[in-house]
């Protein structure tokens, strides 16, 4: 048993709070020249559009993104989209998997919006940001 279990628990709580507040893991935040970026969209926003009655623009969802790097043990980075559904995570070039952690059903109890692809493979090239679109189905038909 550790000598100072309370001290270790406090340190762990501070680290977790910092990661949740700051965003990506420190190892990923060191990379500014390459990474992934994108935005969540929710649609369709109406059953059908017609001349003079276009559908409203797509909505957005706040989600957590968990990145794993191929050949890297465990989670490589964690980030969260902003209020407009945008995200940008600096990571070194390589092959990654982006897993979307969605809080679940909408507040009205509906199972929508539903993420179309909850796990997305991504290849990050040197000196560029790979765009990863994350589309949610609103359930409107």
C-alpha positions in Angstrom: 0.0 0.0 0.0 1.3 3.5 -0.8 2.8 5.5 2.0 0.6 8.6 1.4 -2.7 7.4 -0.3 -4.5 10.7 0.3 -1.7 12.7 -1.3 -1.7 10.4 -4.3 -5.4 10.7 -4.6 -5.2 14.5 -4.5 -2.4 14.6 -7.1 -4.5 12.2 -9.4 -7.5 14.5 -9.0 -5.5 17.6 -10.0 -4.0 15.9 -13.0 -7.4 14.7 -14.2 -8.9 18.1 -13.7 -6.1 19.7 -15.6 -6.5 17.3 -18.5 -10.2 17.8 -18.7 -9.8 21.6 -18.5 -6.9 22.0 -20.8 -7.9 19.6 -23.5 -5.4 17.3 -25.4 -2.9 15.3 -23.5 0.4 17.1 -23.1 2.2 14.7 -25.4 -0.1 15.7 -28.3 -0.2 19.4 -27.5 3.5 19.7 -28.3 2.8 19.1 -32.0 1.6 22.2 -33.7 2.6 21.6 -37.4 0.4 18.5 -37.9 -2.7 16.9 -36.6 -6.4 16.5 -37.1 -9.2 19.0 -37.3 -12.9 19.0 -38.2 -16.4 19.9 -37.1 -19.5 18.0 -36.0 -22.6 18.5 -38.1 -26.2 17.4 -37.4 -28.6 16.9 -40.3 -30.9 16.8 -42.0 -32.6 19.9 -40.3 -35.9 19.6 -42.1 -37.9 16.8 -43.9 -37.6 18.5 -47.3 -36.5 21.8 -48.7 -38.4 23.6 -51.5 -37.8 26.9 -53.4 -38.4 29.7 -51.0 -38.3 27.4 -48.0 -34.7 26.2 -47.6 -33.7 24.0 -44.6 -31.8 25.7 -41.8 -28.1 25.1 -41.7 -26.8 21.9 -40.0 -26.5 22.0 -36.2 -23.5 21.0 -34.1 -22.8 18.6 -31.2 -20.2 18.8 -28.4 -18.4 15.5 -28.1 -15.1 14.1 -26.6 -12.5 12.8 -29.0 -10.2 9.9 -28.0 -7.2 9.4 -30.3 -5.2 6.2 -30.3 -2.0 5.9 -32.4 -1.3 2.7 -34.2 1.7 1.1 -32.4 1.3 3.3 -29.4 0.1 1.7 -26.1 -3.2 3.2 -24.9 -4.7 6.7 -25.5 -2.6 9.2 -27.3 -4.7 12.3 -27.0 -8.1 13.4 -25.7 -9.9 16.6 -26.8 -13.4 18.1 -26.9 -15.2 20.0 -29.5 -16.1 23.7 -28.9 -19.7 25.0 -28.8 -19.7 25.2 -32.6 -18.6 21.5 -32.9 -15.1 22.4 -34.1 -11.9 20.6 -33.0 -8.2 20.8 -33.7 -5.6 18.5 -32.1 -1.9 18.7 -32.8 -0.3 15.2 -33.2 2.8 14.0 -34.9 2.4 12.4 -38.4 1.2 8.8 -38.3 -1.9 6.6 -38.4 -4.6 7.2 -35.7 -8.0 6.1 -34.8 -10.5 8.8 -33.6 -13.2 7.5 -31.4 -16.1 9.8 -30.5 -17.4 9.7 -27.0 -21.0 11.0 -27.3 -22.9 11.7 -24.0 -25.8 9.7 -25.3 -29.4 10.4 -26.1 -30.8 13.9 -26.6 -32.3 15.7 -23.6 -35.8 15.0 -24.8 -35.2 11.2 -24.5 -34.9 10.8 -28.2 -32.1 8.5 -29.4 -31.1 11.2 -31.9 -28.7 12.6 -33.0 -26.9 9.4 -33.9 -23.2 9.5 -35.0 -22.8 7.9 -38.4 -19.2 6.7 -37.9 -18.2 6.5 -34.2 -14.7 5.3 -35.0 -12.7 6.9 -37.8 -9.2 5.9 -39.1 -7.0 8.9 -39.9 -3.6 9.3 -41.5 -1.8 12.5 -40.4 0.9 13.6 -42.9 3.8 15.8 -42.0 3.2 19.6 -41.9 -0.6 19.3 -42.4 -3.8 18.9 -40.5 -6.1 16.1 -41.7 -9.8 17.1 -41.8 -12.1 14.6 -40.1 -15.8 15.3 -40.6 -18.1 13.9 -37.9 -21.7 13.7 -39.2 -24.7 13.0 -36.9 -28.1 11.9 -38.1 -30.8 14.1 -36.7 -33.5 11.5 -37.3 -35.7 14.0 -39.3 -37.2 12.3 -42.4 
